[in-house]
Amino acid sequence: MKNLFKKFTVLAVLTFIVAMLATGCGSADQSAKGNSESVQKAGSTLEKAKSKGVLVIGSSNDAPFAYMDAANNKFSGLDAAIITEVCKRLGINKVEMKQIPFENLLIELNNGTIDMVTDAMYIKQERLEKALFTDVWYKEGEAVVVKADSPIKTKEDLKDKVVGGQKGTAFLEVAQKWLDAGKIKELKIFSNQSELMTGVNTGKIDACVTDGIVAAYTIKQNSSLGLRILTPYDAEAAGKIGAALRFDDKAMLDEVNKTINEMKKDGTLMKILQDYGLNEDYFVSLDEGKTKNIK
């Protein structure tokens, strides 16, 4: 009887342990299931933007593309107008801008601190290796800016001059090529557009290579800078502009592309370009504007 009691006792303990293990496994399964459901509920960037009613974009705050207008604290500019219209059509009520140095925009995009980059960014091979890009929004090229009374008349006159460029831009690459080819005396690099233009104004540099649309806008808005755009001039870095997204946001890319192409078809995109003083030369058709992403 004593041995029988021991057997029952051992059996009860083992039954209890098995039950506890089963309960523990069940809790783990439920926890894993809960985590999975939580991840699924979080959804894609587009779904979250629609749910919150806000899309956060990154920009270096360079007018006239995507910047905060100091006069009214509103998100303004060419790229701002385009992405705002896209979001409106996608059911996203608001676009917020986070200011980030241009050279860090794709880094912050992939770090998840912003949802998209919209800052007149050229679609280039090395950038396609870091992010997805939308179909083309519009095209543009660089300009050379000098002081209004500068003796510089042509690109050939830059041979013994100090030229400036903005870090992280395609236009800096143009200036670097000129330096390597001995077409300019020295190249100085600036962090942003404002410093670059001020550098020409104050004589720190003899000229700068910058975005043609930005240059025209800046000079028009601030005549006291005493600057002019070198003309005639054939742009060497003419490129196509689009917005950048993370590689895992392909669903969002498809929706944005669909909307951009609708805006091209119905004339909305051309109207926005015209609002910023741009003509048909800056417009890119549906066929010519397809972006071939590599990932």
Summary of the structure (lengths in Angstrom):
residues: 295
radius of gyration: 27.7
end to end distance: 74.1
largest distance: 116.0
contacts: 915
relative contact order: 0.15
helix: 48%
strand: 21%
